[in-house]
């Protein structure tokens, strides 16, 4: 026997923390690397500019002195050891004949660079940035060199500072992200706890106070669901109570008839009460059928009929023979006036509506009477009408008869008071409306079901 696999679950909190922290670290790393590269590039440009300016300044200052020492041995300038100039800058001054006139103490005897302008050279296994330039007369040439390690040292210090800032800033950002996400989820947890602590009968609204704006639609949707559940429970309770009340009468009649049958003195008396027992059973069966039909038609069940384009005339014409026979048994005349009227219908639901309208008309219309069934197209509407010559319904009561189990005080026929409730439910499912008016010859009842223009074909 195989067991169902456990549903896969994932943590929104963990996902957000992972994604945001990863993005924060990645953005910070890319930004720091970009800043480092840009700062290194600009610092190189500044170092080169400083090297160039220093060379031209030394070339200008040494021009006069060099003329007096032309042809002499090169002079190494005295430098203070604590200044450590040799570690950061060395220079040479040459004349046009290739004689070395001046040099710094740490500078070698050979030329520092072979190319004019900025370049690179390797001295004593160290890499140097060099600059070579002639004076305006072309008599003197100066060569300066600066160790690349000096520049790298400054860049390394800058990178070290960026790393220190990152070590300080990233934990702060991570803490801020963690606090923000937890704050949001605390609000969700409060709402979840509020719902979890309720009993099945507690359907009051969940509070949206303090919840994030993005979460409030979800909480409102939950509140709307609670409201629908509450209305459904109230409807079921009311429906059950009403059904129990209405079933009590036919069941009491069945019980009475059974008791009387048991005490019957002869077959004639027994047969009389057996007929009453059958009528009570029929009434109870009809009531149960109506209750089940109404329950299926209730909006809260979510059962919406699938509408299709049909000709109402053809649907009614198929039912006319059975309706004529039913009218004959009641001693009534059935008139029909049906013409083509195509609209959006659910055949099964329309037959339920038709049966209830015709049953009501035939049961309440005295002999000899007339019941008329008609359908037609009026402009952009399709009209289905059942009219009779019965007692009718007073205008002030016409809206109340759509309530379940409501019956007029002077009703002389057995019934459940559910027929017109079912009719309205079917009409609502079709987007139609139901109107009650006068019947035939200014008397009786006329029921009109109007399908809207949007449903008319």
PyMOL commands that set and color helices and strands:
alter all, ss='L'
color gray80, all
select helices_A, chain A and resi 12-68+81-83+85-88+148-196+213-262+267-297+299-301+312-329+347-364+395-397+400-402+419-429+440-442+453-455
alter helices_A, ss='H'
color red, helices_A
select strands_A, chain A and resi 75-76+90-95+100-103+117-123+126-134+140-147+308-311+332-338+342-345+369-378+381-388+432-438+445-451
alter strands_A, ss='S'
color yellow, strands_A
deselect
rebuild
show_as cartoon
